[in-house]
């Protein structure tokens, strides 16, 4: 399953390679996907001359892009208003991904309850399971289960309207709707869903307007007995700066956590992934991977892919020696992947709901000062940069950075939860 924003991003990249960046910028900069069905892509373009040019000269490229990127034969309809769209082919705003099904989810002690809860929701067991709140570290399979639920409901009820969004995308779409005066369209999109899926809901925390809009969206769907499924990297009560009224609503239904897989589950994941790639791995190689890659399902699967690529590119036999060389940088002991200052600053700004240029600037209100000092402290703590190097990021001298770090350290007890939340958001992006 892919969101419309992801699909359109991929299509635009394809178009830039085939009809030049200049043309794409000229004709597609205000275009957006309204809806995607199994057989149709409805594209909104508000300017007549651009809309006519897309329909006449470029729609075939969009057809080719969808076929090459997603293996789908679609008819492209270009409209100037949402009301013009003929959506007879279906009601879902994404394409389903056959890689993310219940059949392909490896079940073990660490995820058995979450898997069972997801199947129950997919089969219509709503009482006491709404919302279903899945939480756990990045890369453990939350999104896989989210997509599997959607795929199964779509299989059983093709007419059901399924809406998927990531937490940060919900904020971005709300901002865009406010700017364009499309508040009604925005609300209709989400409040008319039969199944509402939100990935990484923690990213709406601290954003007042987003939380207000989400609160009303949640209530509207819940009162209409529509299924809601949310994922997060932590349980509701641990999401700092999430309004209490949202925390309590997220706890109304069923919470299910996913823990890192145990050794046996890791072995099963490795063998399952290797089989799907047509790769035969000796037992000692599987065991070696399972012993060294321990915390992240996504990383385990990536390791198997890397071994296959290493074999294909070097012609090496797959044995313990070659595998150890191929994946030595992916061992469980590797902690060398450090966040960049830009990533840290971006996540601090997202958490506090302020612009990066404001954080890097000279504004000294309490909120901005706290955010700026936390950003300086986290860059010092999470990277190898010196005080002078950190100072260059903010246009400050090294004594200012030292002072900021000392201020944060002096308030560690009071700020520990805030720092933990921001660090978790940073780590989830690595």
C-alpha positions as CSV (number, residue, x, y, z in Angstrom):
1,X,0.0,0.0,0.0
2,X,1.4,3.4,-1.0
3,X,0.1,6.9,-0.1
4,X,-0.9,9.2,-2.8
5,X,2.0,11.6,-1.9
6,X,4.5,8.7,-2.3
7,X,3.0,7.6,-5.6
8,X,3.0,11.2,-7.0
9,X,6.6,11.7,-5.9
10,X,7.7,8.6,-7.7
11,X,5.8,9.6,-10.8
12,X,7.3,13.1,-10.8
13,X,10.8,11.6,-10.6
14,X,10.0,9.4,-13.6
15,X,8.6,12.4,-15.5
16,X,11.7,14.5,-14.8
17,X,13.9,11.8,-16.4
18,X,11.7,11.4,-19.5
19,X,10.3,14.9,-20.2
20,X,12.9,17.2,-18.4
21,X,12.8,19.0,-15.1
22,X,11.8,22.3,-16.7
23,X,8.6,20.9,-18.3
24,X,7.7,19.1,-15.0
25,X,8.2,22.4,-13.1
26,X,6.2,24.4,-15.6
27,X,3.1,22.1,-15.9
28,X,3.0,19.9,-12.7
29,X,4.0,22.2,-9.8
30,X,0.4,22.6,-8.6
31,X,-0.9,19.2,-9.7
32,X,-1.9,16.6,-7.2
33,X,-3.5,13.2,-7.1
34,X,-7.1,13.3,-6.0
35,X,-7.8,9.6,-6.0
36,X,-6.3,6.3,-7.2
37,X,-8.3,3.2,-7.9
38,X,-7.2,-0.1,-9.3
39,X,-7.8,1.2,-12.8
40,X,-7.8,5.0,-12.7
41,X,-5.6,7.9,-11.5
42,X,-7.5,11.2,-11.1
43,X,-5.1,14.2,-11.2
44,X,-6.2,17.7,-10.1
45,X,-4.7,20.7,-12.0
46,X,-6.3,24.1,-11.3
47,X,-5.0,26.1,-14.3
48,X,-6.8,25.5,-17.6
49,X,-3.8,25.7,-19.9
50,X,-1.7,23.4,-17.8
51,X,-4.6,20.9,-17.3
52,X,-5.2,20.8,-21.1
53,X,-1.5,20.3,-21.8
54,X,-1.2,17.5,-19.3
55,X,-4.2,15.7,-20.7
56,X,-3.2,16.2,-24.3
57,X,0.6,15.7,-24.2
58,X,1.7,14.2,-20.9
59,X,-0.9,11.8,-19.7
60,X,0.7,9.0,-21.6
61,X,3.9,9.5,-19.7
62,X,1.9,9.2,-16.4
63,X,0.4,6.0,-17.7
64,X,3.9,4.7,-18.5
65,X,5.2,5.7,-15.1
66,X,2.5,3.9,-13.2
67,X,3.1,0.8,-15.3
68,X,6.8,0.8,-14.8
69,X,6.9,1.9,-11.2
70,X,3.8,0.0,-9.8
71,X,2.9,-2.5,-12.4
72,X,-0.6,-1.0,-12.8
73,X,-2.5,-0.2,-16.0
74,X,-4.4,2.9,-15.2
75,X,-6.5,5.5,-17.1
76,X,-5.5,9.1,-16.3
77,X,-8.2,11.6,-15.8
78,X,-7.2,15.3,-15.3
79,X,-9.7,17.5,-13.6
80,X,-10.0,21.1,-12.5
81,X,-12.3,20.4,-9.5
82,X,-12.9,17.5,-7.3
83,X,-16.5,17.3,-8.4
84,X,-15.4,16.5,-12.0
85,X,-13.8,13.3,-10.9
86,X,-15.4,10.1,-12.1
87,X,-14.4,7.6,-9.4
88,X,-16.5,4.6,-10.6
89,X,-13.4,2.3,-10.2
90,X,-13.2,2.5,-6.5
91,X,-12.6,4.7,-3.4
92,X,-9.1,4.1,-2.1
93,X,-6.4,6.7,-2.2
94,X,-3.4,4.3,-2.4
95,X,-2.3,1.2,-4.2
96,X,-2.0,-2.1,-2.3
97,X,1.4,-3.8,-1.9
98,X,1.4,-7.6,-2.0
99,X,4.6,-7.7,0.0
100,X,2.7,-6.6,3.1
101,X,0.2,-9.3,3.8
102,X,-0.6,-11.4,6.9
103,X,0.8,-14.4,5.0
104,X,4.2,-12.7,4.7
105,X,4.4,-11.6,8.4
106,X,6.6,-13.8,10.4
107,X,4.9,-14.4,13.8
108,X,6.9,-15.0,17.0
109,X,6.5,-14.4,20.8
110,X,7.5,-10.7,20.3
111,X,4.6,-9.8,17.9
112,X,2.0,-12.6,18.3
113,X,-0.5,-10.5,20.2
114,X,-0.2,-7.5,17.8
115,X,-0.6,-9.9,14.9
116,X,-3.7,-11.5,16.4
117,X,-5.2,-8.1,17.1
118,X,-4.6,-7.0,13.5
119,X,-6.3,-10.1,12.1
120,X,-9.2,-9.6,14.4
121,X,-9.7,-6.0,13.2
122,X,-9.3,-7.0,9.5
123,X,-12.0,-9.6,10.1
124,X,-14.4,-7.0,11.5
125,X,-14.1,-7.7,15.2
126,X,-14.5,-4.0,16.2
127,X,-15.9,-4.2,19.7
128,X,-13.1,-3.2,22.1
129,X,-10.6,-3.0,19.3
130,X,-11.3,0.5,18.2
131,X,-8.9,2.2,17.9
132,X,-6.2,-0.5,17.5
133,X,-3.0,1.2,18.6
134,X,0.2,-0.7,17.6
135,X,3.5,0.5,19.1
136,X,7.1,-0.4,19.1
137,X,10.5,0.6,17.8
138,X,11.1,1.4,14.2
139,X,11.5,-1.5,11.8
140,X,9.7,-4.2,13.8
141,X,6.6,-4.6,11.5
142,X,4.0,-2.1,12.6
143,X,3.6,-0.7,9.2
144,X,3.5,-4.2,7.7
145,X,0.5,-5.0,9.9
146,X,-1.2,-1.7,9.1
147,X,-1.0,-2.5,5.4
148,X,-2.0,-6.1,5.9
149,X,-5.2,-4.9,7.7
150,X,-6.0,-2.6,4.8
151,X,-5.3,-5.4,2.2
152,X,-7.5,-7.9,3.9
153,X,-10.4,-5.5,4.4
154,X,-10.1,-4.4,0.7
155,X,-10.2,-8.1,-0.3
156,X,-13.3,-8.8,1.8
157,X,-15.0,-5.4,1.0
158,X,-13.7,-3.8,-2.2
159,X,-16.2,-1.0,-1.8
160,X,-14.8,0.1,1.6
161,X,-13.1,3.5,1.6
162,X,-9.7,3.1,3.1
163,X,-7.6,6.2,3.9
164,X,-3.9,6.0,4.9
165,X,-1.7,8.9,6.1
166,X,1.5,9.4,8.0
167,X,1.4,11.7,11.1
168,X,3.6,14.3,9.6
169,X,1.8,14.2,6.2
170,X,-1.5,14.9,8.1
171,X,0.0,18.1,9.3
172,X,1.3,19.0,5.9
173,X,-2.0,18.4,4.2
174,X,-3.8,20.4,6.9
175,X,-1.5,23.4,6.3
176,X,-2.0,23.1,2.5
177,X,-5.8,22.9,2.9
178,X,-5.8,26.0,5.1
179,X,-3.6,27.9,2.6
180,X,-5.8,26.9,-0.4
181,X,-9.1,27.3,1.4
182,X,-9.9,23.6,1.1
183,X,-10.9,22.8,4.6
184,X,-14.1,21.1,3.6
185,X,-12.4,18.8,1.1
186,X,-9.7,18.0,3.7
187,X,-12.3,17.0,6.3
188,X,-14.4,15.1,3.8
189,X,-11.4,13.0,2.8
190,X,-10.7,11.7,6.3
191,X,-14.1,11.8,8.0
192,X,-15.8,9.7,5.3
193,X,-13.4,6.8,5.6
194,X,-14.5,3.3,6.5
195,X,-11.0,2.4,7.6
196,X,-8.6,5.2,8.8
197,X,-4.9,4.3,9.1
198,X,-2.4,6.6,10.6
199,X,1.3,5.7,10.7
200,X,3.7,7.3,13.2
201,X,0.9,9.2,15.0
202,X,3.5,10.6,17.5
203,X,4.5,13.2,14.9
204,X,1.3,15.2,15.5
205,X,2.3,15.8,19.1
206,X,3.0,19.5,19.9
207,X,1.2,20.8,16.9
208,X,-2.0,22.5,18.3
209,X,-4.0,23.0,15.1
210,X,-3.2,19.4,13.9
211,X,-4.2,17.9,17.2
212,X,-7.4,20.0,17.2
213,X,-8.3,18.8,13.6
214,X,-7.3,15.2,14.4
215,X,-9.5,15.2,17.6
216,X,-12.6,16.1,15.6
217,X,-11.7,13.6,12.8
218,X,-11.2,10.8,15.4
219,X,-14.5,11.6,17.1
220,X,-16.4,11.7,13.8
221,X,-15.1,8.3,12.8
222,X,-15.4,6.7,16.2
223,X,-19.0,7.8,16.6
224,X,-19.8,6.5,13.1
225,X,-18.3,3.1,14.2
226,X,-15.6,3.3,11.6
227,X,-12.3,1.4,12.3
228,X,-9.3,3.4,13.3
229,X,-5.7,1.9,13.4
230,X,-2.8,3.9,14.7
231,X,1.0,3.2,15.0
232,X,3.6,4.8,17.1
233,X,7.1,4.2,18.5
234,X,5.7,4.4,22.0
235,X,2.4,3.9,23.9
236,X,0.0,6.9,24.1
237,X,0.8,7.9,27.7
238,X,4.5,8.2,26.8
239,X,4.0,10.6,23.8
240,X,5.1,13.9,25.2
241,X,3.1,17.0,24.2
242,X,0.2,14.9,23.0
243,X,-3.0,16.4,24.4
244,X,-4.6,14.4,27.2
245,X,-7.9,14.2,25.3
246,X,-6.1,12.4,22.5
247,X,-4.2,10.2,24.8
248,X,-7.4,9.0,26.5
249,X,-9.0,8.3,23.1
250,X,-6.1,6.4,21.8
251,X,-6.4,4.2,25.0
252,X,-10.1,3.6,24.5
253,X,-9.5,0.5,22.3
254,X,-6.8,-2.1,22.2
255,X,-3.0,-1.4,22.6
256,X,-0.5,-4.0,21.3
257,X,3.2,-3.6,21.4
258,X,5.8,-5.2,19.2
259,X,9.2,-6.1,20.7
260,X,12.4,-7.0,18.9
261,X,12.3,-10.6,17.6
262,X,13.9,-13.4,19.5
263,X,16.5,-15.7,18.0
264,X,14.1,-18.2,16.6
265,X,11.9,-15.5,15.0
266,X,15.0,-13.9,13.5
267,X,16.0,-17.2,12.0
268,X,12.5,-17.6,10.5
269,X,12.6,-14.1,9.1
270,X,16.0,-14.7,7.5
271,X,14.9,-17.9,5.9
272,X,11.6,-16.5,4.8
273,X,13.2,-13.5,3.1
274,X,15.9,-15.6,1.5
275,X,13.2,-17.9,0.0
276,X,11.3,-15.0,-1.4
277,X,14.4,-13.8,-3.1
278,X,15.3,-17.2,-4.5
279,X,18.3,-17.4,-2.3
280,X,19.6,-20.5,-0.5
281,X,21.5,-19.7,2.7
282,X,23.3,-22.4,4.7
283,X,22.2,-22.9,8.3
284,X,25.4,-21.6,9.8
285,X,25.0,-18.4,7.7
286,X,21.4,-17.9,8.9
287,X,22.5,-18.5,12.5
288,X,25.4,-16.0,12.1
289,X,23.0,-13.3,10.8
290,X,20.5,-14.0,13.6
291,X,23.2,-13.7,16.3
292,X,24.5,-10.4,15.0
293,X,21.5,-8.5,13.6
294,X,19.2,-8.6,16.6
295,X,16.9,-5.6,17.0
296,X,15.3,-4.6,13.7
297,X,13.3,-6.7,11.2
298,X,13.9,-4.2,8.4
299,X,17.7,-4.5,9.0
300,X,17.5,-8.3,9.0
301,X,15.8,-8.3,5.6
302,X,18.2,-5.6,4.3
303,X,21.1,-7.9,5.4
304,X,19.7,-10.8,3.3
305,X,19.4,-8.4,0.3
306,X,22.9,-7.2,0.8
307,X,24.2,-10.8,0.8
308,X,22.5,-11.5,-2.5
309,X,23.9,-8.3,-4.0
310,X,27.4,-9.1,-2.7
311,X,27.2,-12.6,-4.3
312,X,25.9,-11.2,-7.6
313,X,28.4,-8.4,-7.9
314,X,31.5,-10.2,-6.7
315,X,30.8,-13.8,-7.8
316,X,31.6,-15.0,-4.2
317,X,30.2,-18.2,-2.8
318,X,27.8,-17.7,0.1
319,X,29.6,-19.0,3.1
320,X,30.4,-17.8,6.6
321,X,33.6,-16.1,5.6
322,X,32.1,-14.1,2.7
323,X,29.0,-13.2,4.6
324,X,31.0,-11.9,7.5
325,X,32.9,-9.6,5.2
326,X,29.7,-8.5,3.4
327,X,27.8,-7.5,6.5
328,X,30.5,-6.5,9.0
329,X,29.2,-3.0,9.1
330,X,25.7,-4.1,10.1
331,X,26.5,-6.0,13.3
332,X,24.5,-5.5,16.4
333,X,27.5,-3.6,17.8
334,X,27.4,-1.0,15.2
335,X,26.5,2.4,16.6
336,X,28.5,4.4,14.2
337,X,25.5,5.8,12.3
338,X,25.4,9.3,13.8
339,X,22.6,11.8,13.1
340,X,23.5,15.0,11.2
341,X,23.1,18.4,12.9
342,X,20.5,19.2,10.3
343,X,18.4,16.1,11.2
344,X,18.6,17.0,14.9
345,X,17.6,20.6,14.3
346,X,14.8,19.5,12.0
347,X,13.4,17.1,14.7
348,X,13.6,19.6,17.4
349,X,11.8,22.2,15.3
350,X,9.1,19.6,14.4
351,X,8.7,18.7,18.1
352,X,8.3,22.4,19.2
353,X,6.4,23.4,16.1
354,X,8.8,26.2,15.0
355,X,10.6,27.0,11.8
356,X,14.3,26.1,11.4
357,X,15.2,29.7,10.4
358,X,13.7,30.8,13.7
359,X,15.6,28.2,15.7
360,X,18.9,29.3,14.0
361,X,18.0,33.0,14.4
362,X,18.1,35.4,17.3
363,X,14.5,35.3,18.7
364,X,14.7,34.8,22.5
365,X,11.2,33.9,23.7
366,X,11.1,31.0,26.1
367,X,9.9,28.4,23.6
368,X,12.5,29.2,21.0
369,X,15.3,29.5,23.5
370,X,14.5,26.1,25.1
371,X,14.3,24.5,21.6
372,X,17.6,26.1,20.5
373,X,19.4,25.0,23.7
374,X,18.1,21.5,23.4
375,X,19.2,21.3,19.8
376,X,22.7,22.5,20.8
377,X,22.8,19.9,23.6
378,X,21.6,17.0,21.5
379,X,24.1,17.8,18.7
380,X,26.8,17.8,21.3
381,X,25.6,14.5,22.8
382,X,24.7,12.6,19.6
383,X,27.5,13.7,17.2
384,X,31.3,14.0,17.3
385,X,31.2,17.8,16.7
386,X,33.2,20.2,18.9
387,X,31.7,23.2,20.6
388,X,33.1,25.5,17.9
389,X,31.7,23.3,15.1
390,X,28.3,23.3,16.7
391,X,28.6,27.1,17.0
392,X,29.0,27.4,13.2
393,X,25.6,25.7,12.8
394,X,23.9,28.5,14.7
395,X,26.2,31.4,13.9
396,X,27.3,31.5,17.6
397,X,30.7,31.2,19.4
398,X,31.7,28.1,21.3
399,X,31.0,29.7,24.7
400,X,27.3,30.1,23.8
401,X,27.1,26.4,23.0
402,X,28.9,25.5,26.2
403,X,26.4,27.7,28.2
404,X,23.4,26.1,26.4
405,X,24.6,22.6,27.2
406,X,25.1,23.4,30.8
407,X,21.7,25.0,31.1
408,X,20.1,21.8,29.7
409,X,22.2,19.5,31.9
410,X,21.1,21.5,34.9
411,X,17.5,20.7,34.1
412,X,17.9,17.1,32.9
413,X,15.5,15.7,35.5
414,X,12.7,18.0,34.4
415,X,13.5,17.7,30.7
416,X,14.3,13.9,30.5
417,X,11.0,13.0,28.9
418,X,11.3,15.7,26.3
419,X,14.8,14.8,25.4
420,X,13.9,11.1,25.2
421,X,11.0,11.8,22.8
422,X,13.1,13.9,20.5
423,X,16.0,11.4,20.5
424,X,13.6,8.6,19.7
425,X,12.3,10.7,16.7
426,X,15.8,11.3,15.6
427,X,16.8,7.6,15.9
428,X,13.7,6.5,13.9
429,X,15.1,8.5,11.0
430,X,18.5,6.9,10.9
